[in-house]
């Protein structure tokens, strides 16, 4: 009985995580492309942090999509770039620049939990 509850719980957990990832992709892509030229280091008006997050966003979107097939790889593609962005923001004194990135970071952590639960 416990095994059945665990399997059903994991399937529900997996689908909730996937739906959150899809929602982030659908909500985030228009903002990413609406930013203007999303290619980093092309526009001289962008700050270092604008360019940093323009480098991180594609990896996060790829990780969110890839997590549907392989949770571990998707989780690492999401969490590692976001952590690097957070660390660089803290080192340079910009605080937690990219606070809204905590939402995909949580999905990345959920993907990692699912990947290591298998």
ZALO-642579 format. One record per residue: residue number from 1; residue in three letters; x, y, z of N, C-alpha, C, O in turn. Coordinates in Angstrom, 3 decimals. Example, Ala and Ser with C-alpha at 12.3 -4.5 7.8 and 13.67 -1.06 7.14 Angstrom:
ZALO-642579
k,r,nx,ny,nz,cax,cay,caz,cx,cy,cz,ox,oy,oz
1,ALA,13.190,-5.690,7.800,12.300,-4.500,7.800,13.200,-3.300,7.800,14.236,-3.319,8.465
2,SER,12.850,-2.250,7.080,13.670,-1.060,7.140,12.900,0.030,7.870,13.409,1.138,8.039
END
This chain:
ZALO-642579
k,r,nx,ny,nz,cax,cay,caz,cx,cy,cz,ox,oy,oz
1,UNK,0.818,-1.192,0.000,0.000,0.000,0.000,0.868,1.265,0.000,0.580,2.220,-0.721
2,UNK,1.940,1.265,0.819,2.842,2.416,0.882,3.521,2.651,-0.470,3.721,3.792,-0.885
3,UNK,3.874,1.550,-1.152,4.530,1.662,-2.452,3.608,2.325,-3.467,4.048,3.163,-4.255
4,UNK,2.340,1.956,-3.451,1.370,2.557,-4.375,1.220,4.046,-4.078,1.165,4.857,-5.003
5,UNK,1.155,4.410,-2.810,1.051,5.826,-2.447,2.294,6.599,-2.875,2.188,7.740,-3.323
6,UNK,3.467,5.991,-2.743,4.706,6.635,-3.152,4.731,6.851,-4.664,5.120,7.922,-5.131
7,UNK,4.319,5.838,-5.432,4.316,5.949,-6.890,3.327,7.012,-7.346,3.653,7.831,-8.205
8,UNK,2.126,7.011,-6.782,1.123,8.020,-7.141,1.609,9.405,-6.739,1.437,10.369,-7.485
9,UNK,2.218,9.504,-5.558,2.747,10.788,-5.101,3.854,11.303,-6.007,3.903,12.498,-6.300
10,UNK,4.747,10.420,-6.457,5.823,10.823,-7.356,5.284,11.267,-8.709,5.769,12.241,-9.284
11,UNK,4.285,10.558,-9.215,3.695,10.951,-10.503,3.040,12.322,-10.385,3.188,13.154,-11.281
12,UNK,2.332,12.564,-9.312,1.696,13.863,-9.105,2.763,14.947,-8.949,2.647,16.023,-9.537
13,UNK,3.787,14.669,-8.169,4.904,15.591,-7.950,5.591,15.913,-9.289,5.917,17.067,-9.567
14,UNK,5.804,14.876,-10.110,6.446,15.052,-11.417,5.593,15.942,-12.313,6.124,16.832,-12.978
15,UNK,4.285,15.719,-12.340,3.426,16.508,-13.227,3.242,17.936,-12.730,3.133,18.857,-13.540
16,UNK,3.208,18.135,-11.446,3.137,19.502,-10.916,4.398,20.262,-11.300,4.328,21.424,-11.700
17,UNK,5.553,19.608,-11.180,6.816,20.244,-11.550,6.843,20.563,-13.039,7.273,21.649,-13.428
18,UNK,6.391,19.636,-13.874,6.369,19.869,-15.322,5.429,21.008,-15.705,5.748,21.820,-16.574
19,UNK,4.289,21.064,-15.063,3.330,22.139,-15.370,3.892,23.492,-14.933,3.721,24.487,-15.637
20,UNK,4.557,23.538,-13.786,5.220,24.772,-13.366,6.290,25.187,-14.373,6.408,26.365,-14.710
21,UNK,7.067,24.218,-14.852,8.114,24.519,-15.837,7.501,25.056,-17.125,8.010,26.019,-17.698
22,UNK,6.431,24.454,-17.576,5.764,24.925,-18.788,5.215,26.332,-18.599,5.317,27.169,-19.496
23,UNK,4.633,26.593,-17.431,4.127,27.933,-17.149,5.228,28.976,-17.152,5.031,30.084,-17.650
24,UNK,6.390,28.634,-16.602,7.518,29.569,-16.592,8.008,29.824,-18.010,8.319,30.959,-18.372
25,UNK,8.077,28.764,-18.813,8.508,28.940,-20.204,7.531,29.849,-20.952,7.944,30.795,-21.624
26,UNK,6.247,29.559,-20.833,5.246,30.348,-21.557,5.182,31.791,-21.068,4.916,32.702,-21.852
27,UNK,5.421,32.000,-19.794,5.395,33.353,-19.235,6.714,34.086,-19.482,6.712,35.295,-19.717
28,UNK,7.836,33.372,-19.431,9.139,34.011,-19.503,9.652,34.305,-20.897,10.349,35.301,-21.094
29,UNK,9.331,33.475,-21.864,9.853,33.699,-23.213,9.432,35.041,-23.812,10.268,35.706,-24.424
30,UNK,8.184,35.469,-23.668,7.848,36.795,-24.208,8.653,37.918,-23.558,9.017,38.880,-24.233
31,UNK,8.934,37.814,-22.278,9.751,38.828,-21.614,11.184,38.792,-22.132,11.805,39.833,-22.348
32,UNK,11.698,37.588,-22.326,13.073,37.451,-22.811,13.211,38.067,-24.202,14.125,38.855,-24.444
33,UNK,12.315,37.714,-25.109,12.401,38.254,-26.464,11.904,39.689,-26.535,12.276,40.417,-27.455
34,UNK,11.081,40.111,-25.599,10.606,41.481,-25.559,11.623,42.446,-24.985,11.410,43.659,-24.997
35,UNK,12.711,41.923,-24.491,13.763,42.745,-23.897,14.467,43.585,-24.960,15.214,44.509,-24.640
36,UNK,14.228,43.266,-26.184,14.932,43.940,-27.273,15.802,42.923,-27.963,15.301,41.907,-28.443
37,UNK,17.077,43.167,-28.023,18.015,42.219,-28.600,18.508,41.305,-27.487,19.306,41.734,-26.653
38,UNK,18.047,40.042,-27.454,18.429,39.183,-26.332,19.851,38.628,-26.426,20.260,37.842,-25.571
39,UNK,20.609,39.024,-27.448,21.980,38.566,-27.558,22.850,39.349,-26.570,22.905,40.577,-26.635
40,UNK,23.523,38.652,-25.666,24.336,39.366,-24.663,25.564,40.034,-25.286,26.113,39.572,-26.286
41,UNK,25.963,41.113,-24.671,27.164,41.874,-25.007,27.124,42.503,-26.404,28.173,42.813,-26.969
42,UNK,25.934,42.693,-26.962,25.797,43.361,-28.254,25.416,44.829,-28.049,25.977,45.717,-28.691
43,UNK,24.476,45.072,-27.170,24.003,46.426,-26.923,24.883,47.078,-25.850,24.963,46.564,-24.734
44,UNK,25.536,48.186,-26.163,26.413,48.816,-25.169,25.657,49.463,-24.006,26.267,49.819,-22.998
45,UNK,24.353,49.616,-24.133,23.562,50.204,-23.052,23.256,49.206,-21.939,22.852,49.606,-20.847
46,UNK,23.444,47.915,-22.199,23.168,46.905,-21.185,24.321,46.867,-20.174,25.493,46.948,-20.542
47,UNK,23.965,46.746,-18.921,24.979,46.628,-17.872,25.533,45.201,-17.865,25.049,44.325,-18.581
48,UNK,26.553,44.996,-17.042,27.117,43.653,-16.901,26.052,42.668,-16.428,26.010,41.526,-16.885
49,UNK,25.190,43.115,-15.510,24.180,42.206,-14.962,23.082,41.913,-15.964,22.545,40.805,-15.985
50,UNK,22.738,42.891,-16.799,21.793,42.612,-17.884,22.361,41.521,-18.788,21.664,40.572,-19.145
51,UNK,23.621,41.665,-19.149,24.259,40.677,-20.018,24.413,39.327,-19.335,24.260,38.285,-19.973
52,UNK,24.714,39.340,-18.040,24.832,38.091,-17.291,23.523,37.314,-17.325,23.513,36.115,-17.605
53,UNK,22.423,37.998,-17.040,21.141,37.311,-17.027,20.690,36.948,-18.431,19.948,35.980,-18.596
54,UNK,21.115,37.696,-19.459,20.818,37.309,-20.837,21.578,36.042,-21.228,21.144,35.315,-22.121
55,UNK,22.690,35.773,-20.577,23.398,34.506,-20.780,22.718,33.362,-20.031,22.691,32.226,-20.506
56,UNK,22.179,33.670,-18.874,21.589,32.635,-18.019,20.214,32.197,-18.524,19.892,31.010,-18.486
57,UNK,19.411,33.135,-18.992,18.042,32.811,-19.395,17.937,31.668,-20.404,17.126,30.768,-20.192
58,UNK,18.714,31.655,-21.491,18.562,30.527,-22.435,18.851,29.182,-21.803,18.175,28.198,-22.103
59,UNK,19.854,29.124,-20.923,20.147,27.858,-20.246,18.981,27.423,-19.360,18.658,26.239,-19.271
60,UNK,18.364,28.394,-18.713,17.230,28.075,-17.848,16.049,27.563,-18.689,15.409,26.576,-18.325
61,UNK,15.766,28.228,-19.800,14.660,27.772,-20.652,14.928,26.381,-21.218,14.027,25.544,-21.276
62,UNK,16.168,26.140,-21.634,16.515,24.804,-22.137,16.367,23.773,-21.023,15.851,22.680,-21.256
63,UNK,16.814,24.110,-19.819,16.691,23.196,-18.687,15.246,22.913,-18.310,14.896,21.783,-17.971
64,UNK,14.408,23.939,-18.370,12.989,23.744,-18.054,12.340,22.784,-19.046,11.530,21.942,-18.660
65,UNK,12.691,22.908,-20.311,12.126,22.009,-21.321,12.752,20.619,-21.239,12.047,19.615,-21.344
66,UNK,14.053,20.557,-21.055,14.755,19.283,-21.014,14.351,18.464,-19.789,14.414,17.234,-19.810
67,UNK,13.945,19.136,-18.745,13.535,18.449,-17.533,12.336,17.542,-17.726,12.107,16.636,-16.924
68,UNK,11.574,17.773,-18.770,10.444,16.884,-19.060,10.949,15.489,-19.405,10.303,14.494,-19.076
69,UNK,12.099,15.414,-20.065,12.645,14.128,-20.491,13.624,13.555,-19.473,13.581,12.367,-19.157
70,UNK,14.515,14.419,-18.961,15.534,13.969,-18.014,15.632,15.004,-16.895,16.183,16.089,-17.082
71,UNK,15.098,14.657,-15.753,15.003,15.615,-14.652,16.368,16.070,-14.134,16.541,17.241,-13.795
72,UNK,17.333,15.157,-14.070,18.649,15.529,-13.536,19.328,16.581,-14.410,19.778,17.611,-13.908
73,UNK,19.402,16.326,-15.699,20.065,17.274,-16.599,19.327,18.599,-16.596,19.950,19.658,-16.525
74,UNK,17.998,18.548,-16.672,17.209,19.777,-16.636,17.421,20.547,-15.343,17.542,21.772,-15.359
75,UNK,17.465,19.840,-14.235,17.680,20.490,-12.943,19.032,21.166,-12.850,19.147,22.276,-12.330
76,UNK,20.066,20.489,-13.362,21.401,21.106,-13.337,21.490,22.295,-14.282,22.145,23.287,-13.964
77,UNK,20.834,22.209,-15.450,20.848,23.326,-16.395,20.112,24.550,-15.853,20.345,25.673,-16.301
78,UNK,19.242,24.330,-14.908,18.511,25.443,-14.303,19.266,25.995,-13.087,19.507,27.199,-12.989
79,UNK,19.627,25.113,-12.181,20.153,25.575,-10.895,21.565,26.139,-10.970,21.855,27.147,-10.325
80,UNK,22.446,25.516,-11.738,23.839,25.978,-11.761,23.967,27.396,-12.321,24.615,28.224,-11.682
81,UNK,23.382,27.722,-13.485,23.508,29.106,-13.966,22.866,30.131,-13.038,23.399,31.226,-12.859
82,UNK,21.727,29.784,-12.451,21.074,30.734,-11.545,21.931,30.944,-10.302,22.062,32.072,-9.826
83,UNK,22.514,29.878,-9.772,23.407,30.028,-8.616,24.612,30.896,-8.957,25.023,31.730,-8.149
84,UNK,25.178,30.710,-10.137,26.309,31.548,-10.560,25.879,33.010,-10.624,26.608,33.894,-10.175
85,UNK,24.693,33.264,-11.183,24.190,34.639,-11.239,23.981,35.236,-9.861,24.329,36.393,-9.626
86,UNK,23.416,34.458,-8.948,23.210,34.937,-7.581,24.545,35.221,-6.891,24.698,36.247,-6.228
87,UNK,25.507,34.315,-7.047,26.810,34.491,-6.399,27.520,35.725,-6.932,28.060,36.512,-6.155
88,UNK,27.528,35.905,-8.260,28.167,37.092,-8.834,27.463,38.370,-8.403,28.108,39.397,-8.195
89,UNK,26.152,38.312,-8.268,25.413,39.489,-7.808,25.775,39.830,-6.368,25.935,41.002,-6.025
90,UNK,25.903,38.820,-5.536,26.261,39.064,-4.138,27.701,39.545,-3.996,27.983,40.421,-3.178
91,UNK,28.613,38.979,-4.784,30.028,39.374,-4.701,30.208,40.833,-5.087,30.984,41.555,-4.462
92,UNK,29.494,41.264,-6.113,29.672,42.631,-6.597,28.807,43.638,-5.848,28.848,44.830,-6.150
93,UNK,28.041,43.182,-4.892,27.262,44.089,-4.068,25.932,44.501,-4.656,25.331,45.477,-4.207
94,UNK,25.470,43.780,-5.644,24.172,44.089,-6.252,23.032,43.375,-5.527,21.890,43.403,-5.987
95,UNK,23.328,42.754,-4.429,22.291,42.031,-3.698,21.916,40.781,-4.460,22.750,40.187,-5.145
96,UNK,20.682,40.388,-4.343,20.202,39.227,-5.085,19.578,39.718,-6.378,18.364,39.632,-6.557
97,UNK,20.399,40.231,-7.275,19.898,40.686,-8.563,19.323,39.505,-9.309,20.033,38.528,-9.549
98,UNK,18.097,39.564,-9.672,17.451,38.425,-10.319,16.580,37.673,-9.346,16.418,36.459,-9.471
99,UNK,16.014,38.369,-8.376,15.142,37.742,-7.389,14.014,36.926,-7.988,13.679,35.873,-7.446
100,UNK,13.405,37.376,-9.102,12.358,36.547,-9.715,12.881,35.214,-10.234,12.100,34.311,-10.535
101,UNK,14.196,35.089,-10.338,14.758,33.821,-10.798,14.664,32.729,-9.733,15.013,31.576,-9.990
102,UNK,14.195,33.088,-8.543,13.978,32.075,-7.506,12.878,31.094,-7.926,12.892,29.935,-7.511
103,UNK,11.941,31.546,-8.733,10.842,30.667,-9.158,11.365,29.536,-10.040,11.091,28.373,-9.742
104,UNK,12.119,29.829,-11.130,12.666,28.696,-11.873,13.718,27.917,-11.085,13.908,26.724,-11.318
105,UNK,14.398,28.583,-10.157,15.366,27.873,-9.325,14.670,26.784,-8.512,15.185,25.673,-8.384
106,UNK,13.509,27.101,-7.968,12.750,26.103,-7.198,12.346,24.942,-8.101,12.415,23.785,-7.685
107,UNK,11.927,25.234,-9.328,11.567,24.160,-10.263,12.801,23.313,-10.577,12.703,22.091,-10.688
108,UNK,13.959,23.955,-10.718,15.188,23.204,-10.945,15.508,22.276,-9.784,15.922,21.135,-9.990
109,UNK,15.317,22.760,-8.574,15.543,21.919,-7.395,14.532,20.757,-7.375,14.887,19.629,-7.031
110,UNK,13.295,21.035,-7.740,12.297,19.963,-7.808,12.681,18.925,-8.859,12.526,17.724,-8.636
111,UNK,13.182,19.390,-10.004,13.668,18.448,-11.025,14.799,17.575,-10.468,14.830,16.368,-10.704
112,UNK,15.718,18.188,-9.734,16.823,17.412,-9.162,16.313,16.389,-8.153,16.796,15.258,-8.115
113,UNK,15.347,16.779,-7.343,14.765,15.829,-6.381,14.149,14.650,-7.120,14.351,13.495,-6.746
114,UNK,13.388,14.956,-8.181,12.769,13.880,-8.962,13.821,13.018,-9.647,13.684,11.796,-9.707
115,UNK,14.868,13.651,-10.162,15.916,12.888,-10.851,16.650,11.928,-9.932,17.010,10.820,-10.330
116,UNK,16.866,12.360,-8.712,17.581,11.487,-7.770,16.640,10.546,-7.017,17.096,9.643,-6.316
117,UNK,15.342,10.753,-7.158,14.360,9.875,-6.509,14.193,8.570,-7.288,13.777,7.550,-6.738
118,UNK,14.526,8.624,-8.581,14.348,7.422,-9.427,15.238,6.351,-8.988,15.234,5.267,-9.572
END
